[in-house]
C-alpha cells in the first residue's frame, strides 16, 4: 500500500524523500490550477499531447447515435516515476515498471526515469525505448529526465508568486543534496585586458586551447573583467575548441544550452563565426566561449592591484536568486569582491 504525498514525508531513504518532494511540487501546481500541471507535463514530456489534465466540460458532442446536451469528463493517464540520485537505472527494474503500466486499464501511459543526468543520454536507454516501440507497440512512452529538466519544466508554467517562491525552495533543496549540475550558479570571471572591446563586440571570450592557466571548469555564467572590475555578464551557451589550421575543425567541450534546444551543429557554427570575427588573423587553436546577450554591471575588485591570473570563480547562488544573466548583472552591480562569501 503506497503512501500519500506529504509535506512531512517521514522517509529515511533520500531517494524516497526526493520523489515525495518532486510529486508534491506537481500536486501543488495542480491544486493551484490544473493548467499549471498541464504546462509542466507538456514541457517535461515532449510529444505527449494526449496528457490532458483536469475535468473537461463540453456540450453537443456526438457519441455514436447520441448527442447529450453536456458532458463532464476527465481523460485518464498514468505516469510512473523511477527516481535515482545518480545515473544507475537498470533495465530489469524499468521493464517491471513497463509491465505494470501495461496493466493500467485506460489512457496515456508514460514511464519517467528521473536522475542526476549531466551529459548526452541520447543512447543511454535504447533497449527500453525499443521495448516500448515493439513489445508495447508504442502505447507506452519512456522519458529520461534530469532534475534540472524537471525544475525547468516546473518553472515553464505560469507560476504565481507563492509557487515561484516554492520552486526556489525546491531548487535550494536539490542544490543542497547535489542533484543539480554543480556548474549551475557558477560565475567564471575572465581577465579580458586590452582585448575586451574585440570580445564584447563579437559576443565571445576566446583563450588558447591549452591546459594550465587556460583550462576552465564548466560554469553557467561568464564575467568579463578589465580595469579593476567585471563590466559585462553573460550566460555561457557553450565552449568549443576551434582549430583554424585544420579547416576550422571543432570539438565541443560543453553545450550548456542544450536544454533550450541549441543543437551541437549550431553551437559549432557560432563558435567558428565569432572566433573568426574577433580574431581575423588567427593562427592558433582557440577555446571559444559562445555567449548569450551581454549585460552591463560593475562588480569591483577592491583589493590592491589587478586581477591575478586569467580567471577566478564565484558561486552566485544563495541570496542572489538570479535566474538569468540579466538578473545576475543587476544583482552584482555595485558589489565588491572583498565582501564576497
Secondary structure, DSSP 8 states (H G I E B T S, - for coil): ------SS----SHHHHHHHHHHHHHHHHHHH-HHHHHHHHHHHSTT-TT---S-EEEEEEEETTEEEEEEEE---EEEEEEE-SSS---HHHHHHHHHHHHTS-SSEEEEEEEE---S--TTTTHHHHHHHHHTTTTSEEEEEEEHHHHHHHHHHS---HHHHHHHHHHHHHHHHTT-S-TTTTEEEEEE-GGGHHHHHHHTEEEEES-SGGG-----SEEEEEETTEEEEEEEEEEEEEEEGGGTSEEEEEEETTGGGT--HHHHHHHHHHHHHHH-TT--S-EEEEEE---EEEEEE--SSSS--SSEEEEE--TT----SHHHHHHHHTT-BGGG--
